[in-house]
Amino acid sequence: MLQEPDQLPAGLLATDSRDLAGALGGPTLIYLPGGRQSPLFVSVLLHGNETVGWDAVRALLSERIARFGEPRLPRSLGPSSAT
């Protein structure tokens, strides 16, 4: 079953790509609000052996949280149906 949380699950950014299936429990679309409401859809781990997308998103969100205390994105991320 597809999960659609509207915030980052606790501890997700500390999760290595090999452990995401266990941490999330299955396919997941995460919506994160941003300054512009029209969301940008970012797909990671479409192929399980291509981990650079997850590493990049994890680094971006970690940097934003370290800087602002929250993701504080310039544009929303996630499925367009979440808006």
Jmol script that loads the backbone (N, CA, C; Angstrom):
load data "model"
ATOM      1  N   MET A   1       0.833  -1.180   0.000  1.00  0.00           N
ATOM      2  CA  MET A   1       0.000   0.000   0.000  1.00  0.00           C
ATOM      3  C   MET A   1       0.880   1.246   0.000  1.00  0.00           C
ATOM      4  N   LEU A   2       0.512   2.230  -0.788  1.00  0.00           N
ATOM      5  CA  LEU A   2       1.256   3.477  -0.898  1.00  0.00           C
ATOM      6  C   LEU A   2       1.004   4.356   0.325  1.00  0.00           C
ATOM      7  N   GLN A   3       2.082   4.866   0.901  1.00  0.00           N
ATOM      8  CA  GLN A   3       2.006   5.787   2.034  1.00  0.00           C
ATOM      9  C   GLN A   3       2.267   7.201   1.533  1.00  0.00           C
ATOM     10  N   GLU A   4       1.584   8.201   2.114  1.00  0.00           N
ATOM     11  CA  GLU A   4       1.749   9.591   1.696  1.00  0.00           C
ATOM     12  C   GLU A   4       1.833  10.524   2.907  1.00  0.00           C
ATOM     13  N   PRO A   5       2.918  10.458   3.677  1.00  0.00           N
ATOM     14  CA  PRO A   5       3.044  11.369   4.819  1.00  0.00           C
ATOM     15  C   PRO A   5       3.288  12.809   4.354  1.00  0.00           C
ATOM     16  N   ASP A   6       2.920  13.770   5.214  1.00  0.00           N
ATOM     17  CA  ASP A   6       3.130  15.174   4.873  1.00  0.00           C
ATOM     18  C   ASP A   6       4.249  15.793   5.709  1.00  0.00           C
ATOM     19  N   GLN A   7       5.114  14.939   6.224  1.00  0.00           N
ATOM     20  CA  GLN A   7       6.320  15.385   6.916  1.00  0.00           C
ATOM     21  C   GLN A   7       7.330  14.248   6.864  1.00  0.00           C
ATOM     22  N   LEU A   8       8.577  14.581   7.139  1.00  0.00           N
ATOM     23  CA  LEU A   8       9.612  13.548   7.133  1.00  0.00           C
ATOM     24  C   LEU A   8       9.409  12.606   8.320  1.00  0.00           C
ATOM     25  N   PRO A   9       9.370  11.307   8.073  1.00  0.00           N
ATOM     26  CA  PRO A   9       9.308  10.373   9.195  1.00  0.00           C
ATOM     27  C   PRO A   9      10.552  10.530  10.076  1.00  0.00           C
ATOM     28  N   ALA A  10      10.382  10.387  11.371  1.00  0.00           N
ATOM     29  CA  ALA A  10      11.490  10.536  12.328  1.00  0.00           C
ATOM     30  C   ALA A  10      12.651   9.628  11.951  1.00  0.00           C
ATOM     31  N   GLY A  11      13.843  10.199  11.941  1.00  0.00           N
ATOM     32  CA  GLY A  11      15.056   9.435  11.678  1.00  0.00           C
ATOM     33  C   GLY A  11      15.311   9.096  10.225  1.00  0.00           C
ATOM     34  N   LEU A  12      14.448   9.525   9.322  1.00  0.00           N
ATOM     35  CA  LEU A  12      14.591   9.125   7.922  1.00  0.00           C
ATOM     36  C   LEU A  12      15.896   9.619   7.300  1.00  0.00           C
ATOM     37  N   LEU A  13      16.307  10.837   7.615  1.00  0.00           N
ATOM     38  CA  LEU A  13      17.516  11.381   7.000  1.00  0.00           C
ATOM     39  C   LEU A  13      18.788  10.689   7.472  1.00  0.00           C
ATOM     40  N   ALA A  14      18.710   9.949   8.554  1.00  0.00           N
ATOM     41  CA  ALA A  14      19.852   9.180   9.039  1.00  0.00           C
ATOM     42  C   ALA A  14      19.846   7.771   8.460  1.00  0.00           C
ATOM     43  N   THR A  15      18.856   7.461   7.630  1.00  0.00           N
ATOM     44  CA  THR A  15      18.687   6.121   7.087  1.00  0.00           C
ATOM     45  C   THR A  15      19.423   5.962   5.767  1.00  0.00           C
ATOM     46  N   ASP A  16      20.270   4.964   5.697  1.00  0.00           N
ATOM     47  CA  ASP A  16      20.987   4.618   4.472  1.00  0.00           C
ATOM     48  C   ASP A  16      19.997   4.056   3.453  1.00  0.00           C
ATOM     49  N   SER A  17      20.299   4.213   2.181  1.00  0.00           N
ATOM     50  CA  SER A  17      19.403   3.744   1.128  1.00  0.00           C
ATOM     51  C   SER A  17      19.071   2.257   1.262  1.00  0.00           C
ATOM     52  N   ARG A  18      20.018   1.455   1.749  1.00  0.00           N
ATOM     53  CA  ARG A  18      19.773   0.012   1.884  1.00  0.00           C
ATOM     54  C   ARG A  18      18.747  -0.300   2.960  1.00  0.00           C
ATOM     55  N   ASP A  19      18.478   0.655   3.845  1.00  0.00           N
ATOM     56  CA  ASP A  19      17.563   0.421   4.960  1.00  0.00           C
ATOM     57  C   ASP A  19      16.222   1.142   4.813  1.00  0.00           C
ATOM     58  N   LEU A  20      16.006   1.825   3.689  1.00  0.00           N
ATOM     59  CA  LEU A  20      14.776   2.593   3.520  1.00  0.00           C
ATOM     60  C   LEU A  20      13.524   1.721   3.477  1.00  0.00           C
ATOM     61  N   ALA A  21      13.583   0.595   2.825  1.00  0.00           N
ATOM     62  CA  ALA A  21      12.397  -0.270   2.744  1.00  0.00           C
ATOM     63  C   ALA A  21      11.920  -0.652   4.142  1.00  0.00           C
ATOM     64  N   GLY A  22      12.849  -0.987   5.016  1.00  0.00           N
ATOM     65  CA  GLY A  22      12.481  -1.333   6.377  1.00  0.00           C
ATOM     66  C   GLY A  22      11.991  -0.134   7.168  1.00  0.00           C
ATOM     67  N   ALA A  23      12.594   1.025   6.944  1.00  0.00           N
ATOM     68  CA  ALA A  23      12.212   2.231   7.682  1.00  0.00           C
ATOM     69  C   ALA A  23      10.843   2.759   7.242  1.00  0.00           C
ATOM     70  N   LEU A  24      10.542   2.640   5.957  1.00  0.00           N
ATOM     71  CA  LEU A  24       9.292   3.177   5.433  1.00  0.00           C
ATOM     72  C   LEU A  24       8.187   2.128   5.328  1.00  0.00           C
ATOM     73  N   GLY A  25       8.571   0.882   5.196  1.00  0.00           N
ATOM     74  CA  GLY A  25       7.578  -0.183   5.110  1.00  0.00           C
ATOM     75  C   GLY A  25       6.957  -0.373   3.740  1.00  0.00           C
ATOM     76  N   GLY A  26       7.440   0.326   2.746  1.00  0.00           N
ATOM     77  CA  GLY A  26       6.907   0.161   1.393  1.00  0.00           C
ATOM     78  C   GLY A  26       6.983   1.446   0.606  1.00  0.00           C
ATOM     79  N   PRO A  27       6.372   1.463  -0.578  1.00  0.00           N
ATOM     80  CA  PRO A  27       6.399   2.657  -1.431  1.00  0.00           C
ATOM     81  C   PRO A  27       5.823   3.868  -0.697  1.00  0.00           C
ATOM     82  N   THR A  28       6.517   4.998  -0.824  1.00  0.00           N
ATOM     83  CA  THR A  28       6.134   6.187  -0.063  1.00  0.00           C
ATOM     84  C   THR A  28       6.312   7.446  -0.902  1.00  0.00           C
ATOM     85  N   LEU A  29       5.304   8.314  -0.877  1.00  0.00           N
ATOM     86  CA  LEU A  29       5.382   9.644  -1.471  1.00  0.00           C
ATOM     87  C   LEU A  29       5.305  10.625  -0.308  1.00  0.00           C
ATOM     88  N   ILE A  30       6.362  11.407  -0.121  1.00  0.00           N
ATOM     89  CA  ILE A  30       6.406  12.356   0.992  1.00  0.00           C
ATOM     90  C   ILE A  30       6.182  13.758   0.441  1.00  0.00           C
ATOM     91  N   TYR A  31       5.235  14.470   1.028  1.00  0.00           N
ATOM     92  CA  TYR A  31       4.975  15.855   0.645  1.00  0.00           C
ATOM     93  C   TYR A  31       5.609  16.776   1.682  1.00  0.00           C
ATOM     94  N   LEU A  32       6.424  17.722   1.207  1.00  0.00           N
ATOM     95  CA  LEU A  32       7.029  18.726   2.085  1.00  0.00           C
ATOM     96  C   LEU A  32       6.667  20.105   1.546  1.00  0.00           C
ATOM     97  N   PRO A  33       6.013  20.932   2.350  1.00  0.00           N
ATOM     98  CA  PRO A  33       5.622  22.257   1.876  1.00  0.00           C
ATOM     99  C   PRO A  33       6.831  23.164   1.670  1.00  0.00           C
ATOM    100  N   GLY A  34       6.663  24.111   0.759  1.00  0.00           N
ATOM    101  CA  GLY A  34       7.722  25.068   0.478  1.00  0.00           C
ATOM    102  C   GLY A  34       7.134  26.425   0.151  1.00  0.00           C
ATOM    103  N   GLY A  35       7.990  27.369  -0.168  1.00  0.00           N
ATOM    104  CA  GLY A  35       7.570  28.726  -0.480  1.00  0.00           C
ATOM    105  C   GLY A  35       6.621  28.781  -1.665  1.00  0.00           C
ATOM    106  N   ARG A  36       6.941  28.087  -2.734  1.00  0.00           N
ATOM    107  CA  ARG A  36       6.051  27.998  -3.898  1.00  0.00           C
ATOM    108  C   ARG A  36       5.213  26.748  -3.727  1.00  0.00           C
ATOM    109  N   GLN A  37       3.907  26.873  -3.860  1.00  0.00           N
ATOM    110  CA  GLN A  37       2.997  25.759  -3.629  1.00  0.00           C
ATOM    111  C   GLN A  37       3.029  24.705  -4.734  1.00  0.00           C
ATOM    112  N   SER A  38       3.304  25.088  -5.958  1.00  0.00           N
ATOM    113  CA  SER A  38       3.367  24.124  -7.054  1.00  0.00           C
ATOM    114  C   SER A  38       4.535  23.167  -6.790  1.00  0.00           C
ATOM    115  N   PRO A  39       4.236  21.901  -6.438  1.00  0.00           N
ATOM    116  CA  PRO A  39       5.315  21.011  -5.995  1.00  0.00           C
ATOM    117  C   PRO A  39       6.204  20.508  -7.125  1.00  0.00           C
ATOM    118  N   LEU A  40       7.430  20.249  -6.761  1.00  0.00           N
ATOM    119  CA  LEU A  40       8.407  19.612  -7.618  1.00  0.00           C
ATOM    120  C   LEU A  40       8.432  18.144  -7.225  1.00  0.00           C
ATOM    121  N   PHE A  41       8.284  17.254  -8.177  1.00  0.00           N
ATOM    122  CA  PHE A  41       8.301  15.825  -7.884  1.00  0.00           C
ATOM    123  C   PHE A  41       9.722  15.301  -8.058  1.00  0.00           C
ATOM    124  N   VAL A  42      10.270  14.704  -7.020  1.00  0.00           N
ATOM    125  CA  VAL A  42      11.622  14.148  -7.055  1.00  0.00           C
ATOM    126  C   VAL A  42      11.512  12.655  -6.770  1.00  0.00           C
ATOM    127  N   SER A  43      12.004  11.859  -7.690  1.00  0.00           N
ATOM    128  CA  SER A  43      11.959  10.408  -7.525  1.00  0.00           C
ATOM    129  C   SER A  43      13.355   9.906  -7.173  1.00  0.00           C
ATOM    130  N   VAL A  44      13.444   9.118  -6.114  1.00  0.00           N
ATOM    131  CA  VAL A  44      14.719   8.512  -5.743  1.00  0.00           C
ATOM    132  C   VAL A  44      14.531   7.003  -5.621  1.00  0.00           C
ATOM    133  N   LEU A  45      15.587   6.286  -5.877  1.00  0.00           N
ATOM    134  CA  LEU A  45      15.615   4.829  -5.773  1.00  0.00           C
ATOM    135  C   LEU A  45      14.621   4.136  -6.688  1.00  0.00           C
ATOM    136  N   LEU A  46      14.393   4.725  -7.867  1.00  0.00           N
ATOM    137  CA  LEU A  46      13.546   4.070  -8.852  1.00  0.00           C
ATOM    138  C   LEU A  46      14.144   2.703  -9.178  1.00  0.00           C
ATOM    139  N   HIS A  47      15.451   2.670  -9.291  1.00  0.00           N
ATOM    140  CA  HIS A  47      16.198   1.418  -9.404  1.00  0.00           C
ATOM    141  C   HIS A  47      17.017   1.314  -8.118  1.00  0.00           C
ATOM    142  N   GLY A  48      16.885   0.234  -7.413  1.00  0.00           N
ATOM    143  CA  GLY A  48      17.496   0.089  -6.102  1.00  0.00           C
ATOM    144  C   GLY A  48      19.003   0.248  -6.050  1.00  0.00           C
ATOM    145  N   ASN A  49      19.684   0.057  -7.180  1.00  0.00           N
ATOM    146  CA  ASN A  49      21.137   0.174  -7.168  1.00  0.00           C
ATOM    147  C   ASN A  49      21.622   1.579  -7.526  1.00  0.00           C
ATOM    148  N   GLU A  50      20.710   2.515  -7.701  1.00  0.00           N
ATOM    149  CA  GLU A  50      21.061   3.900  -8.024  1.00  0.00           C
ATOM    150  C   GLU A  50      20.741   4.767  -6.806  1.00  0.00           C
ATOM    151  N   THR A  51      21.674   4.866  -5.897  1.00  0.00           N
ATOM    152  CA  THR A  51      21.431   5.514  -4.608  1.00  0.00           C
ATOM    153  C   THR A  51      21.767   7.007  -4.564  1.00  0.00           C
ATOM    154  N   VAL A  52      22.368   7.541  -5.606  1.00  0.00           N
ATOM    155  CA  VAL A  52      22.833   8.930  -5.570  1.00  0.00           C
ATOM    156  C   VAL A  52      21.673   9.908  -5.388  1.00  0.00           C
ATOM    157  N   GLY A  53      20.490   9.607  -5.900  1.00  0.00           N
ATOM    158  CA  GLY A  53      19.337  10.487  -5.728  1.00  0.00           C
ATOM    159  C   GLY A  53      18.953  10.624  -4.259  1.00  0.00           C
ATOM    160  N   TRP A  54      18.900   9.488  -3.553  1.00  0.00           N
ATOM    161  CA  TRP A  54      18.579   9.539  -2.121  1.00  0.00           C
ATOM    162  C   TRP A  54      19.668  10.278  -1.360  1.00  0.00           C
ATOM    163  N   ASP A  55      20.920  10.027  -1.715  1.00  0.00           N
ATOM    164  CA  ASP A  55      22.030  10.709  -1.036  1.00  0.00           C
ATOM    165  C   ASP A  55      21.943  12.224  -1.234  1.00  0.00           C
ATOM    166  N   ALA A  56      21.570  12.668  -2.440  1.00  0.00           N
ATOM    167  CA  ALA A  56      21.466  14.098  -2.726  1.00  0.00           C
ATOM    168  C   ALA A  56      20.301  14.734  -1.963  1.00  0.00           C
ATOM    169  N   VAL A  57      19.137  14.094  -1.961  1.00  0.00           N
ATOM    170  CA  VAL A  57      17.979  14.622  -1.240  1.00  0.00           C
ATOM    171  C   VAL A  57      18.262  14.653   0.256  1.00  0.00           C
ATOM    172  N   ARG A  58      18.869  13.618   0.747  1.00  0.00           N
ATOM    173  CA  ARG A  58      19.207  13.538   2.175  1.00  0.00           C
ATOM    174  C   ARG A  58      20.173  14.663   2.558  1.00  0.00           C
ATOM    175  N   ALA A  59      21.174  14.926   1.726  1.00  0.00           N
ATOM    176  CA  ALA A  59      22.135  16.002   1.994  1.00  0.00           C
ATOM    177  C   ALA A  59      21.449  17.369   1.945  1.00  0.00           C
ATOM    178  N   LEU A  60      20.589  17.591   0.947  1.00  0.00           N
ATOM    179  CA  LEU A  60      19.880  18.859   0.820  1.00  0.00           C
ATOM    180  C   LEU A  60      18.999  19.116   2.037  1.00  0.00           C
ATOM    181  N   LEU A  61      18.174  18.145   2.403  1.00  0.00           N
ATOM    182  CA  LEU A  61      17.266  18.338   3.534  1.00  0.00           C
ATOM    183  C   LEU A  61      18.021  18.468   4.854  1.00  0.00           C
ATOM    184  N   SER A  62      19.082  17.716   5.015  1.00  0.00           N
ATOM    185  CA  SER A  62      19.889  17.821   6.238  1.00  0.00           C
ATOM    186  C   SER A  62      20.507  19.205   6.364  1.00  0.00           C
ATOM    187  N   GLU A  63      20.988  19.747   5.254  1.00  0.00           N
ATOM    188  CA  GLU A  63      21.579  21.094   5.257  1.00  0.00           C
ATOM    189  C   GLU A  63      20.531  22.137   5.607  1.00  0.00           C
ATOM    190  N   ARG A  64      19.337  22.025   5.038  1.00  0.00           N
ATOM    191  CA  ARG A  64      18.275  22.995   5.309  1.00  0.00           C
ATOM    192  C   ARG A  64      17.853  22.948   6.777  1.00  0.00           C
ATOM    193  N   ILE A  65      17.743  21.736   7.318  1.00  0.00           N
ATOM    194  CA  ILE A  65      17.354  21.585   8.719  1.00  0.00           C
ATOM    195  C   ILE A  65      18.446  22.134   9.631  1.00  0.00           C
ATOM    196  N   ALA A  66      19.710  21.865   9.322  1.00  0.00           N
ATOM    197  CA  ALA A  66      20.810  22.394  10.135  1.00  0.00           C
ATOM    198  C   ALA A  66      20.829  23.916  10.094  1.00  0.00           C
ATOM    199  N   ARG A  67      20.497  24.476   8.952  1.00  0.00           N
ATOM    200  CA  ARG A  67      20.539  25.927   8.768  1.00  0.00           C
ATOM    201  C   ARG A  67      19.333  26.647   9.379  1.00  0.00           C
ATOM    202  N   PHE A  68      18.121  26.061   9.206  1.00  0.00           N
ATOM    203  CA  PHE A  68      16.901  26.755   9.612  1.00  0.00           C
ATOM    204  C   PHE A  68      16.111  26.063  10.727  1.00  0.00           C
ATOM    205  N   GLY A  69      16.507  24.841  11.091  1.00  0.00           N
ATOM    206  CA  GLY A  69      15.762  24.102  12.107  1.00  0.00           C
ATOM    207  C   GLY A  69      14.571  23.352  11.547  1.00  0.00           C
ATOM    208  N   GLU A  70      14.349  23.463  10.263  1.00  0.00           N
ATOM    209  CA  GLU A  70      13.273  22.782   9.529  1.00  0.00           C
ATOM    210  C   GLU A  70      13.676  22.769   8.062  1.00  0.00           C
ATOM    211  N   PRO A  71      13.011  21.958   7.226  1.00  0.00           N
ATOM    212  CA  PRO A  71      13.436  21.924   5.819  1.00  0.00           C
ATOM    213  C   PRO A  71      13.375  23.272   5.106  1.00  0.00           C
ATOM    214  N   ARG A  72      12.381  24.122   5.412  1.00  0.00           N
ATOM    215  CA  ARG A  72      12.214  25.448   4.806  1.00  0.00           C
ATOM    216  C   ARG A  72      12.677  25.472   3.341  1.00  0.00           C
ATOM    217  N   LEU A  73      11.894  24.860   2.505  1.00  0.00           N
ATOM    218  CA  LEU A  73      12.215  24.734   1.088  1.00  0.00           C
ATOM    219  C   LEU A  73      11.673  25.901   0.277  1.00  0.00           C
ATOM    220  N   PRO A  74      12.382  26.328  -0.773  1.00  0.00           N
ATOM    221  CA  PRO A  74      11.883  27.406  -1.612  1.00  0.00           C
ATOM    222  C   PRO A  74      10.683  26.960  -2.459  1.00  0.00           C
ATOM    223  N   ARG A  75      10.563  25.664  -2.675  1.00  0.00           N
ATOM    224  CA  ARG A  75       9.449  25.104  -3.455  1.00  0.00           C
ATOM    225  C   ARG A  75       9.000  23.809  -2.806  1.00  0.00           C
ATOM    226  N   SER A  76       7.709  23.555  -2.811  1.00  0.00           N
ATOM    227  CA  SER A  76       7.177  22.327  -2.241  1.00  0.00           C
ATOM    228  C   SER A  76       7.738  21.121  -2.985  1.00  0.00           C
ATOM    229  N   LEU A  77       7.890  20.014  -2.266  1.00  0.00           N
ATOM    230  CA  LEU A  77       8.321  18.754  -2.853  1.00  0.00           C
ATOM    231  C   LEU A  77       7.227  17.722  -2.622  1.00  0.00           C
ATOM    232  N   GLY A  78       6.955  16.931  -3.628  1.00  0.00           N
ATOM    233  CA  GLY A  78       6.014  15.842  -3.435  1.00  0.00           C
ATOM    234  C   GLY A  78       4.990  15.715  -4.535  1.00  0.00           C
ATOM    235  N   PRO A  79       4.014  14.872  -4.311  1.00  0.00           N
ATOM    236  CA  PRO A  79       2.982  14.640  -5.320  1.00  0.00           C
ATOM    237  C   PRO A  79       2.069  15.845  -5.458  1.00  0.00           C
ATOM    238  N   SER A  80       1.670  16.130  -6.678  1.00  0.00           N
ATOM    239  CA  SER A  80       0.796  17.296  -6.902  1.00  0.00           C
ATOM    240  C   SER A  80      -0.569  17.112  -6.267  1.00  0.00           C
ATOM    241  N   SER A  81      -0.986  15.882  -6.006  1.00  0.00           N
ATOM    242  CA  SER A  81      -2.300  15.644  -5.391  1.00  0.00           C
ATOM    243  C   SER A  81      -2.324  16.069  -3.932  1.00  0.00           C
ATOM    244  N   ALA A  82      -1.152  16.320  -3.326  1.00  0.00           N
ATOM    245  CA  ALA A  82      -1.087  16.689  -1.904  1.00  0.00           C
ATOM    246  C   ALA A  82      -1.449  18.151  -1.688  1.00  0.00           C
ATOM    247  N   THR A  83      -1.468  18.951  -2.745  1.00  0.00           N
ATOM    248  CA  THR A  83      -1.767  20.372  -2.588  1.00  0.00           C
ATOM    249  C   THR A  83      -3.242  20.649  -2.618  1.00  0.00           C
TER     250      THR A  83
END
end "model"
wireframe off; spacefill off
backbone 0.3
color backbone group
